[in-house]
Amino acid sequence: MKQGSLLWLLFIICALHGFSQQPAGTAMYFDHLSIRDGLSNNTIYSILQDHNGFIWIGTRDGLCRYDGYQFSVFKKDEPAAWHPKGNHVLSIYEDDDFNLWIGLRNGGLQYLDYETQTLVSPTFAGPDTVNWTEISASAFFKDSKDNLWIGTYGMGVLQIDFKNASLHQFHTLSENPKQKIPSNFCFSFVEDGSGKIWMGLADNYLAIYDPGKAKISTFPSHPTDGFSINSFDKSLLIVDDKIWVGTEGNGIYLIDAKTKTVSNHLLPGLLVKDLILDTLSNQVIAATDGAGLFVFDEKGKQLDNYTYSSSLQNSLNSNALYKLYLDRDQNLWIGTFNGGLNIQKANKARFFSYLNTNLEEESPGEKSVLSFCESKNGTIWIGTDGGGLLKFDEKTGDFSKATFRGGGPKIITTIFEDNTTGVLWLGTFNEGLVRYEPAIGTIKRYLHEENNGNSLFNNNVWAIESARGGKLWLGLLGGGVQLFDPQGNTFKTYYNIPDDPTSLSGWNVRALQIDAQNRLWIGTEFTGMNVKNPGAHDFTRLNTENGSGFPSNSILCFLEDGPYLWIGTEGDGLIRYNKQTGANVVYNTQSGLASSVIKSIEKGDNGWLWISTNGGISSFDPSTEIFYNYNYRDGLQSNQFNPNASIKGLDGRLYFGGINGFNVFDPKAIVQNQNIPRLVFTDFKLFNKSVNVGEAIEGTIILQKPLNDNPELLLNYWQNAFSITFAALEFTNPSRNKYAYMLEGFDENWLEVGADARQANYTNLDPGTYTFLLKASNNNGVWSDEIKKLRIKIYPPFWTSWWFRLLMVLSGIGIVVGIMQFLASKRKEKHRKELMEAEKRILKLENESLAREVQQKNSELSAALLQAAHKNTELKGLREQLQFLREKEGSESKQVKDLNRLIRRINSEIQSVDYWEQFQLNFDQVHQQFSRKLYSEFPRLTQNDIRLSCLIKIGLTNKEIASIQNVSLAGIEKSKYRLKQKMNLQKEDDLNDFIFQFN
């Protein structure tokens, strides 16, 4: 914001223009976002909504992305999937390929490639070239021919021709007169009806590029007296072929694009930072640095001015405004200097919240509003809980304290105006009844007097109603009902008489109502309702004990509505009571009410009831019996309101007082939001760690492209614990959006959650294909037609696959064949030895002389040979059968080759598989990487230590562990002792308990 010599000028201008706080009921109502909400800096230079619906904000300290709930911040040198080269973000632009262009004050110009989510420098060149790392881009603009224009700080204007992938530079030193402009600083662009591009340059000129002639001209061609657009920064807007030129110090000029003449001069002397057209209303909105927000019609007539108000919570929080942006739902985003974001939401209920800023003491009680009264001249009187009586100017939104001669009451519980005299009667807490004449400031007090039965019964007056003859009915807390005659200063008391059922049911009276038949209805605390007919002394009691069928004993407020009396109770809901028949209908939280504690009731012009409660405000359509609820997130001063603290103004607006000020609203302006939420996935996490696009996790890239463009995620079997975060990009009141999700293949029903639970978590999923389904509603319960989907496929482990099972069968066959070959080899060896022994015996027999013995041994040898031949035949038959199995498909069969390759592969794999590694894999799948995390925490541990920890983790005894590891029990005790030392455990610590609780 400009300082020094401009301050006096702004002061004079503000006085001349009468900039005022905006009253309730005007067109704009602002929510605020700042660094306390996660914004990286409160000075905003640029705002953009991308194709998914995210809001991007360029600040003085980083780039932010907003999803309605939280900001993702991207800064230089901070760990993230990507980060800009500088933190001073001047401009943002999204091109047709969804790439995000980022213009930095220092750091050059880059764009975020949408597909890869990496930052890329432009590669356009020729006929001109620039150093993209030195460009400070202050503005982006796409013309009707899809050329991109870039305004810079000090390097002129760049034009990118995407069709020809070429670059043109316009600057002061250009040797080409068709590209020479009077300043190298450019801040904005517009295109007029003839296709000419107007450039908002520094100094006293605009540059105009005629694409048909490829020629640059300037406006004005020569500066003239009485006209100056001299300004460093300029903002441009075109409406009906009139160029609106916002300047820093000379206000706004309207220039006819065809005739090049000035038709109007607005806001002279003001610093105008940005201009925007509201296409729905065809109104022009101007942001100024120091004078707030201005609204004009299309011809330049000023309609409104919105500024900061200390008493109106929903006002702008700063008058120093820098940037304007309208999103797709017509929400107006306003970037400020040091005030963060102000947002005027097109479909949000506009409950204007006011605080008393004229407190003598800052205490929460003094902010509490207990009562209202509107005088016949339209003045709104407000009774506070400690702050006295206030006078509220609904046109300006200003407060002033009532003037009392001699000092007035502090806690004013109820206010009643005598319409004939204008006198105000004030009921107070512990200060009696007060008569106040606003015109002259005089008061008269009526107090309880001891031993005077004709005085006020006690000093706590909580309700006042008119009676015939100028008299007043008074409801006292702890004093029953009194009829007060101001003429004679007399009080007639009605109170509870024990054992007299025709007397008043109780002493604590909180509410009074005179109906159309002049009957007095009395609401008490704890003893039900009473009714007194005109002229009668007796009371009819209605409560839960006397058989009347009345459903409540604690009454806080009344509203007469034709034949019905609407009754607000403390804890029993809203009662519709038929005055003629005595029938009643009860509405409570199960019926849709925000709370069953009803504080006050007013009826809007359309017949709807508006009900303040302990849980906000509820609107109720009696014809449909449907409730709509609003709370502090809709702009209410608080969820808690005060009993009978409400009025309906002469203009139809409603006032409700609560513990933190009061709300004013026009019921006709509270419309139901019909915007359908746009759904996005904001994050995908594996084991609580976000997965980035292109990131390799254990050798696998899960996100090949942005999450919202991924039709299917492929996961390995151990990646079966993940979470999905989501949002509905409908910004009216995101905190009240609702969500429903389901993982098809796992969840049997939709799971409905609120905005504070926008993450679905899944663990230990079985292998298979799942589809995550998501839908959402806006703050008024309008659900999206779209169901957003994300397919997730989890691959099974290889040992459960069909090909692995086939390998196992074939491996079994191979083992059997191997065993048979081994046995055949053994038999052949045995036969060979038998033959050798037989030969030895034959040789021995040849030396013998008896032919009979030689013949006998020959027979034995023949038998042995026959036996060997028979065995050889069996072996050959087995070999032929195996060859037949192999050669059935032919020696060149791919299947036989694949089978041989698979057998070699599985043999190699079996030889290489270690039992502990297999156990470790299965163990870590169940215990979520226990071994890895244990080793990360205690890097001194050996593999044996890890193995011992895992066996302890699964609950094995020392004896069982000793048996598995083939060591003694004493060895296990020693290993455990060493393990405790490595884990830095104390002697008294239990190792088993520590390991059980780890992870």
C-alpha positions, 0 to 999 in steps of 0.5 A, a space after each residue: 500500500 502506498 505511504 507518505 504523501 498519499 495519506 492526506 489525499 486518501 483522507 480528503 477523498 474518503 471524506 468527500 465520497 463518504 465511504 461508510 460501513 456497509 449495513 446489513 442487507 446490502 449486496 455483499 457479504 465476505 468470508 475471510 481466509 488468511 495465514 491462520 487458515 494456512 495461507 502462506 502470506 496475507 499479500 495476494 497478487 494473483 488468483 486462478 481456478 483451474 480446470 479441476 476446480 482448485 483455487 490457486 493463489 499467488 502470494 508474496 511468499 509462495 504459491 498456494 492451492 486451496 480445496 475449500 478446506 486446506 492450503 497446499 503451499 509450494 515454496 522455493 527450496 521446500 521439500 515437495 514433489 515440485 516447487 517454484 524457483 521463487 516465492 514472490 508469485 505475480 501471476 498464474 495462468 492455465 493453458 489449454 493443456 492444463 499446464 499451470 504457468 507461474 510468473 515470479 518476481 524473481 526466478 523467471 517463468 516456468 510452467 507446471 506440466 500437468 501430465 508429469 507434474 514437473 516444472 518446465 521452462 518454455 522452449 518457444 524461440 524465433 524470431 525473438 529469443 528471451 532468457 526465461 529464467 530472467 522473465 518477471 511475468 506480471 500478466 497473462 492473456 489469451 486472445 481470440 486467436 489463441 495467442 498467449 500474451 505475457 506482460 513483464 517487469 522490464 522486458 516488455 511484452 511477449 507474444 507466444 504463437 502456439 500454432 507456429 511455436 514462435 515467440 515475438 517480443 515487444 519492447 522499447 529498444 526493438 529495431 522493428 517499429 512494429 514491435 516497439 512500445 513506449 514502456 517495458 513494464 506491462 500489467 494487463 491486456 484486453 482485446 476489443 471488438 475489432 481484434 486489437 490488443 490493448 496493453 496496460 503499460 507503465 507511465 502515461 500510455 496504453 499500447 494498441 496492437 493491430 494484428 491485421 496491420 501488425 502495427 503498434 499505436 499508443 493512446 493517447 498519442 499525445 498527453 493533453 491537459 486535464 487528462 492523465 493515465 500516468 500510472 505505473 500499474 494499470 488494470 484494463 477491462 472491456 465492457 460493450 467496447 468501452 475500455 475501463 482503465 484503472 490507474 494508481 492515483 488517477 482513478 478510472 477512465 472509460 475510453 471508447 475503443 472505436 473513437 479513442 475518446 474518453 467518455 467518463 472519469 471515475 474515482 479521481 485520485 484513487 489507486 485502482 488495482 484491478 477491475 472485473 465484470 460480473 457477467 450475471 449482473 453486468 456490473 463492474 467491480 473495482 478494487 482500490 488500494 485504500 478505499 475498498 471495493 466499488 461497484 458500478 453499472 456498465 455505464 459507470 454509475 456508482 452503485 455501492 462502496 464496500 469498506 472495512 467495518 470494525 463492527 460488521 464481522 462480514 465486511 471486508 477485512 482490509 481496504 487495501 485490495 489488490 486482485 479480483 477473480 470470479 470463479 465458475 460459481 460466481 464467487 468473488 475472490 479478493 486478494 488484499 495487501 496484508 489481509 489475505 483473501 476476502 470472498 463474496 460467495 454468491 450462494 451463501 446465506 447472508 447473515 450479517 454479524 454485528 459486534 458492539 465496538 463501543 465498549 468501555 470494557 472488553 468483556 464477552 458479556 458486554 457483547 451479548 445482546 439480550 433484547 431489541 426494539 424498533 421505534 416507529 421512526 425505524 430506530 433499532 434499540 439494542 439491550 446488552 448484557 453489561 454494555 447498556 442500551 445501544 442505538 443502531 443505525 441500520 443504514 450505516 451499520 454504526 452504533 451509538 450509546 444511548 444518552 442517559 441523564 444520571 446514568 442508565 442501566 447496564 443489563 437490559 433484558 427487554 425493551 418495550 416502546 409506547 407508540 403514542 409517546 415514544 417512551 421506552 420501557 426497559 426491563 433490567 437484571 437487578 436494576 428494576 423497571 426503567 422509563 426512558 425518554 430518548 428525545 431528552 435522555 431522562 430516565 425514571 426507575 421503578 425499584 422494589 421497596 421493602 414493606 411496600 406491597 404496591 412496588 415492584 416485586 423484585 428488580 429482575 424484569 424479563 418480559 414486558 407486554 402491553 395491557 389495556 388502558 396504557 398499562 403494562 404486564 411485567 414478567 419477573 424472574 422470581 416475582 411472578 407477573 405484575 400489572 403496572 399502571 404508569 399513571 398511578 405508579 401502582 403494581 398489582 401482583 399475581 403469584 403462585 399460591 401453594 395448593 391453589 391450582 387457579 393461581 400462577 404455576 410458578 415464580 420465574 416468568 420468562 415470556 409474555 404474549 397478548 393474543 388477538 383475543 386479549 388473553 395473556 399467555 405466560 411462559 415460566 421456567 420449570 412450571 409450564 405455561 399459564 393463560 389468563 382470560 381478559 378480566 379474569 383473576 384465575 389462571 389456567 395451567 398447562 404443564 406435564 403434570 396436570 393432565 393437560 397433555 402439554 409437553 413442556 414445563 420450561 417456556 422461553 418464548 412465544 409467537 402468535 400465528 393465527 389460530 396457533 401459538 408457537 412456543 419455544 421451550 428449553 429442551 423440549 423443542 418447538 410446540 405448535 399449540 392450537 389455542 382453540 382446541 388445545 392440540 399440540 404438535 412437537 418439533 425437535 432435533 429428530 424433526 430436523 431442528 438444529 437444537 431442542 432449546 428454542 430461544 426466539 421465534 420470528 415469522 418471515 414475510 413468506 410465512 416461514 418461521 425463523 427460530 434461534 436456538 442453542 445450535 444456530 438458527 433454523 428456518 421452518 416451512 410449516 406447509 412442508 414441515 422441513 427445517 433448514 439449519 444454519 450455524 456459525 460457519 454460515 456467518 452467525 455470531 455464534 451457535 448460541 442465542 439469547 431468549 426473546 432476543 429478536 424482532 422483525 423490522 419494519 422492512 421485513 428483516 430479522 434481528 437475532 441477538 446472541 452471546 457474541 453480538 447479533 445477526 441481521 438478515 433478509 429472509 428473502 435473501 436466504 436462498 438454498 444453494 443448488 450448486 452441484 459439487 465437483 469431486 476431486 481426489 486430493 491425495 493417495 497415500 501408501 502406508 501414510 505417505 503421499 504418492 507423487 506422479 512419476 515416483 518409483 516406489 520399490 521399483 514401481 510407478 503407481 501414478 503415471 499421471 495426475 490422480 484425477 486422471 488415473 483410471 486405474 492404480 496397480 499395486 503389488 500384494 504388499 501395497 495393500 494399506 492405503 488411503 484416499 483423500 477427497 474434496 468437493 470443490 463447492 466453496 459456498 460453505 465447504 465445512 457443511 458439505 457431506 460425503 459418501 464413499 464405498 470401495 466396491 469389492 470390500 464395503 457392503 454399503 455407502 459410508 457417509 461422513 462429514 467434511 472433517 473426515 474426508 479420507 478413506 482408509 483401507 488396510 490388509 486388503 486381499 488381492 483383487 480388483 476394487 473400485 472406489 466410489 465417491 459422491 458428495 453434497 453441498 451445504 444445503 444437501 444437494 448431492 452430486 449426480 456424478 459418482 467419481 470412480 477410481 479403480 485399484 488392482 492389487 496383484 496377488 503374490 507370485 506363489 498364488 498365481 496359476 503359472 507358479 502352481 503349474 511350475 510346482 506340479 512340473 517340479 514335482 514330476 521332475 523330482 519323481 523322475 529324478 528319484 526314479 533315475 537315481 534308483 535305476 542308476 543304483 540298480 545298474 550299479 548293483 547289477 554291474 557288481 553282480 556281473 563282475 562277481 559272476 565273472 570272477 566265479 566263472 574264472 574260478 570254475 574254469 580252473 576246476 575240473 568237474 564239468 558239473 560244477 562249471 555247468 551250474 555256475 554257468 546257469 547262475 550267470 545266465 540267470 543273473 544276465 537274464 535278470 539284468 536284461 529284464 531290469 534293463 528293459 524296464 529302464 528302457 521302457 521308462 526312458 521311452 515313456 519319458 521321451 514320449 512325453 517330451 517329444 509329443 509336441 516335437 523337439 522344437 515346440 515352444 512349450 517344451 522349451 518354455 517348460 525346460 526354461 521354467 524348470 531351470 528357473 524354478 530349480 534356480 529359484 528353489 536353490 536361492 530361496 532362504 527359509 528365513 527370507 520367506 518367513 520374513 516376507 510373510 511376517 512383514 506383510 502381517 506386521 506392516 514392515 516391522 523388521 524395516 522399522 525396527 532396524 531403522 530405529 535401532 541400526 545396531 541390530 544384526 539379522 539374528 537380532 531381527 529374527 529373534 525380535 520377530 519370533 518374540 513378536 509372534 508370541 513364541 516361548 524361549 523353549 520354542 525359539 530354542 528349538 527352531 534356532 537349534 540352540 539352548 535355552 541359556 543361549 536364548 536368554 543371552 541373546 535377549 539380554 544383548 538385544 535389550 542392551 542394543 535397544 537401550 532398554 533399562 534393566 527393569 524394562 520388559 523386552 517382550 512388552 516393548 517388542 509387542 508395543 513397537 510399530 
